[in-house]
Every structure is written in structure tokens, then in C-alpha cells.
Amino acid sequence: LSMEEWLHPERIFANCVVVAVSRDGQGDSILQEKAKELAENEINEIINDFINAAVRAEKAGFDGVDIKCCHRYLNSELLSAYNREGRYGGSLENRTRLLRESIQGAIESCSKDFIVSSRLNVYDGFPYPYGFGVKNDGGLDFDVTEPDWLIKELYKKIHKNINIFNKN
């Protein structure tokens, strides 16, 4: 698509966000429960949820989806999962796996004309090990190393529709 086609005001995008809701219908009651670390199989299911949401959005007539990796949504949270063990924590490759596999799966499962984009936060403003894009000295100074790697990986291997911004 040309830039004019991409920016056309009639384009319609669906945001792909997995939202947690209370099973008992009480709304806020889920906020009262202690947060727990998601198991790897639960994150694997979320990848499938993102992919299926993109497929449904295309079938519903949307022009594209935006898979969020900002504002402390799950993708954003995992970027700073330095202390998490397993496939979704520790190394940069592991911490970016949910985002990369969700985007790649959506692209592979939808038509070539369907747009898959991502809003990517490159700096959280939280000290290491709780923030992404910060030096590992416990301060708040920006370190471009990991965001630069991720942007290049997304750009060359997966897609070129990335909205990059700073701070949550």
C-alpha cells in the first residue's frame, strides 16, 4: 500500500487486546485477587487468541489489526520479564516471543492485503528489572540496545507497520 492508502480515513482497524474479566460477573472482584504468573500453556493460548482475533477482524471487514505492546498490556509486561523462567522470560528472544509469534501468526493466517501493526513502547520509565529500554544498573536511563534489536527483528522478519513511542 502507498502512504496515501495507508493513511486513508476510511481504513478501519481493530485493536487486538486480550482483556481479563471476572468469571463471576462482579467486575472489580478480579482486581481484588492476587495476580499470578501465567503458565507457558496459558501464554501459548493467548498467542492463538491474538491470531484468531486477527482472522475474525478480517472476516468482519476490518482493514487491519493493531497488536498492542504498550501501556503495560501483556506483551509490554513480558518485555521486562528478566527474572521469569522458561520460554517467555530471561533472554530478549524469550521476552519478545509472545509479540513476535502473535504478529507472525496473524500475518500468516490473514490475507496479504490485511494490515497487521503493533504499537511498541521502547521505554517504560521503570528501573531494571521492571522496565524495558532501561540500563541494567537500576536507574532510569534509556538504553536503546534491546528496543533496537526488537524493532529490527520485527522489521526484517515479520512486518513493517510499527508505531514506536516512548513511555507508558
C-alpha positions in Angstrom: 0.0 0.0 0.0 1.1 3.6 -0.6 1.3 6.0 2.3 -1.9 7.7 1.0 -3.7 4.4 1.0 -2.4 3.5 4.5 -3.5 6.9 6.0 -6.8 6.9 4.2 -9.5 8.0 6.7 -11.9 5.2 5.7 -9.4 2.5 6.9 -10.8 0.6 9.9 -8.5 -1.1 12.4 -9.4 -3.5 15.2 -7.3 -3.4 18.3 -6.2 -6.9 19.5 -6.1 -6.8 23.2 -6.8 -9.7 25.5 -8.8 -8.4 28.4 -9.2 -10.2 31.7 -12.7 -10.2 33.1 -14.2 -11.7 36.2 -15.9 -15.0 35.7 -18.4 -14.3 38.5 -19.7 -11.2 36.8 -18.7 -8.9 39.7 -16.4 -6.8 37.5 -13.9 -5.4 40.1 -13.6 -8.6 42.0 -10.8 -9.8 39.7 -8.8 -6.8 40.9 -9.0 -8.0 44.5 -7.4 -11.3 43.7 -3.6 -11.6 43.9 -2.0 -11.6 40.4 -0.4 -14.8 39.4 2.3 -15.6 36.8 0.8 -17.1 33.6 1.8 -20.6 32.8 3.5 -21.2 29.5 0.5 -23.1 28.2 -1.7 -20.1 29.1 0.6 -17.7 27.1 0.5 -20.2 24.2 -3.3 -19.9 24.2 -3.0 -16.2 24.2 -0.9 -16.3 21.0 -3.7 -18.3 19.4 -6.2 -15.8 20.7 -4.3 -12.9 19.1 -4.1 -14.9 15.8 -7.8 -15.8 15.9 -8.8 -12.2 16.7 -7.0 -11.0 13.6 -8.7 -13.7 11.5 -12.1 -12.7 12.9 -11.4 -9.0 12.4 -10.6 -9.6 8.7 -13.7 -11.7 8.3 -15.7 -8.9 9.9 -14.4 -6.4 7.3 -11.7 -4.6 9.1 -8.7 -3.5 7.2 -6.2 -4.5 9.9 -5.4 -5.1 13.5 -3.0 -3.4 16.0 -1.4 -5.9 18.4 -0.6 -3.8 21.4 2.8 -3.9 23.1 2.5 -0.8 25.2 0.8 0.6 28.3 1.7 -2.5 30.4 -0.5 -4.8 28.3 0.7 -8.4 28.5 3.1 -8.0 25.5 4.6 -4.9 27.2 4.8 -6.7 30.6 6.8 -9.6 29.1 9.4 -7.3 27.5 10.7 -6.7 31.1 10.3 -10.3 32.3 14.0 -10.5 33.0 13.5 -12.7 36.1 10.9 -15.0 34.6 12.0 -18.5 33.7 11.0 -20.5 30.6 10.1 -19.7 27.1 8.7 -16.2 27.9 11.3 -14.8 30.2 15.0 -14.2 30.7 16.6 -13.7 27.3 15.5 -10.9 25.0 14.4 -13.5 22.4 12.2 -15.2 25.0 10.8 -11.9 26.4 9.7 -10.9 22.9 8.3 -14.3 21.9 4.7 -13.5 22.6 4.7 -10.4 20.5 6.8 -11.8 17.6 4.8 -15.1 17.4 1.4 -13.3 17.7 2.3 -10.9 14.9 3.8 -13.6 12.7 0.8 -15.9 13.2 -1.6 -13.1 12.4 0.3 -12.2 9.2 0.4 -15.9 8.1 -3.3 -16.5 8.9 -4.7 -13.5 7.1 -4.7 -12.3 3.5 -1.7 -10.4 2.1 -3.8 -7.2 2.0 -4.8 -7.4 5.6 -2.6 -5.0 7.7 -1.0 -6.2 11.0 0.6 -3.5 13.0 1.9 -3.1 16.5 2.2 -0.1 18.9 5.5 -0.7 20.6 6.7 1.0 23.7 10.5 1.3 23.7 11.0 2.8 27.1 8.9 2.1 30.2 10.4 4.6 32.7 10.7 1.8 35.3 14.1 0.8 36.7 15.6 -2.5 35.8 14.4 -5.3 36.2 10.9 -3.9 35.9 11.2 -1.8 32.8 12.1 -2.2 29.2 14.6 0.0 27.4 16.5 0.9 30.6 20.1 0.3 31.5 20.6 -2.7 33.9 22.1 -0.5 36.6 18.8 0.1 38.4 18.4 3.6 37.1 16.0 5.1 34.6 18.5 6.0 31.8 17.3 4.9 28.4 19.3 2.1 26.7 18.5 1.6 23.0 20.1 -1.8 22.7 17.1 -4.1 23.3 14.4 -1.9 21.6 16.7 -1.5 18.6 17.1 -5.3 18.3 13.3 -5.8 18.6 12.5 -3.2 16.0 15.0 -4.6 13.6 13.7 -8.2 14.1 10.1 -7.1 13.6 11.0 -5.0 10.5 13.1 -7.6 8.7 11.3 -10.9 9.7 7.7 -10.0 10.3 6.3 -6.7 9.3 7.0 -3.0 8.8 3.9 -1.5 10.4 5.2 -0.5 13.8 4.2 2.5 15.8 7.1 3.3 18.2 6.7 5.6 21.2 8.4 6.4 24.5 6.9 5.8 28.0 3.7 4.3 29.1 
